[in-house]
Amino acid sequence: MSTTAGTRTGEHSLFGWSLATLLREWSARVDAAADDLPQGTRGYQLLTAVVHGNLPSQAALATSLGIDRTVMTYLLDAFVDCGLVERRLDPADRRARRIVATDRGRAVLAAAEARVVAAEDELLTGLDPEQRALFRTLLEQAAVGTGPDADPCRTVVEATTPAPDAPRPQRSPRPASR
């Protein structure tokens, strides 16, 4: 094993632990930053996809985010009820609905994005600003090379959503009440 400036390599590498720790902390901090949106982080990803994506329909949005179409309907209902998005008829296909952010939705997303940026900067306080920029660039380059899914929103949803059959963490037993 070799060590350079605190970095381990070989069989004692902390690479996987580092990624898992950062993802877990990132997820918790983004959850807190997006807690005013319906469905928290999932809602943040949805609104981000609506505002910044070029998804032609509700179905395309569901597919892009890896959300069941039925669940997407209920999620969008909540966003419509909050005045964050609107469903509009697609002029090219009257059977389809386009999801469009309202002015309020754009403003809410801008505020949430600012909180997420602050949370990410706080997460990376161990790095100076130049290192943070380099870390982000290198991490994005490495992620792009891992597979065909180029949709960052869908990737985040999949990475931060526990599998339905995943075992739940064991809790220590509660002390018996007296």
C-alpha positions, -999 to 999 in steps of 0.1 A, spaced: 0 0 0 13 35 -8 2 67 9 6 102 -6 -8 132 12 -33 111 31 -46 92 0 -47 54 3 -43 31 -27 -45 -6 -33 -63 -30 -10 -68 -4 17 -83 22 -5 -112 42 10 -126 51 -25 -159 33 -21 -164 44 15 -156 80 4 -182 79 -24 -208 63 -2 -202 88 26 -204 118 3 -236 105 -14 -252 98 19 -243 133 33 -253 149 0 -286 132 0 -294 143 36 -284 179 29 -304 181 -4 -334 165 14 -332 194 39 -327 220 12 -357 207 -7 -380 200 22 -405 227 11 -412 210 -22 -437 181 -25 -417 149 -21 -385 166 -11 -355 156 -32 -377 137 -57 -397 169 -61 -366 189 -65 -354 166 -93 -388 168 -109 -389 205 -109 -353 207 -121 -362 184 -151 -393 205 -159 -374 238 -158 -341 228 -173 -350 197 -194 -365 195 -228 -390 168 -221 -419 169 -245 -446 152 -224 -457 139 -190 -448 104 -201 -413 115 -212 -408 132 -179 -418 100 -160 -395 79 -182 -366 103 -178 -368 103 -140 -376 66 -137 -409 72 -120 -440 50 -127 -465 69 -148 -492 65 -122 -470 78 -95 -459 107 -118 -496 117 -121 -500 120 -84 -467 138 -80 -476 163 -107 -511 168 -91 -493 180 -60 -471 203 -80 -501 217 -99 -520 222 -66 -490 242 -53 -489 263 -84 -455 252 -94 -463 236 -128 -492 235 -152 -504 208 -176 -509 222 -210 -523 205 -241 -495 196 -265 -502 214 -298 -486 185 -317 -507 158 -300 -540 167 -283 -538 134 -263 -505 144 -246 -499 169 -219 -469 192 -216 -456 200 -181 -446 236 -179 -432 254 -149 -451 285 -137 -433 317 -127 -438 307 -91 -423 272 -99 -392 289 -115 -388 311 -84 -392 282 -60 -366 262 -80 -342 291 -81 -344 294 -43 -340 256 -38 -310 255 -62 -293 282 -42 -299 261 -10 -286 230 -28 -254 249 -39 -249 261 -4 -254 226 10 -229 212 -16 -203 239 -7 -208 231 30 -203 194 23 -170 201 5 -157 226 31 -126 204 35 -115 215 0 -106 251 -11 -127 267 -39 -103 256 -66 -102 220 -54 -140 220 -52 -143 231 -88 -117 205 -99 -134 178 -78 -168 185 -94 -153 185 -129 -134 152 -124 -164 136 -107 -187 146 -136 -161 133 -161 -158 100 -143 -196 96 -140 -202 103 -177 -178 74 -185 -198 49 -164 -227 41 -186 -254 50 -211 -277 70 -188 -268 106 -193 -298 119 -174 -284 132 -141 -319 136 -125 -328 100 -131 -294 88 -119 -298 107 -87 -333 94 -81 -321 59 -86 -291 63 -65 -309 78 -35 -341 57 -36 -338 25 -16 -347 -6 -36 -381 -20 -25 -366 -53 -15 -335 -38 2 -331 -50 38 -338 -24 64 -310 -15 87 -312 -33 120 -320 -12 150 -308 -19 184 -336 -32 206 -353 -7 229 -348 -11 266 -377 -28 283 -400 -3 300 -403 -6 337 
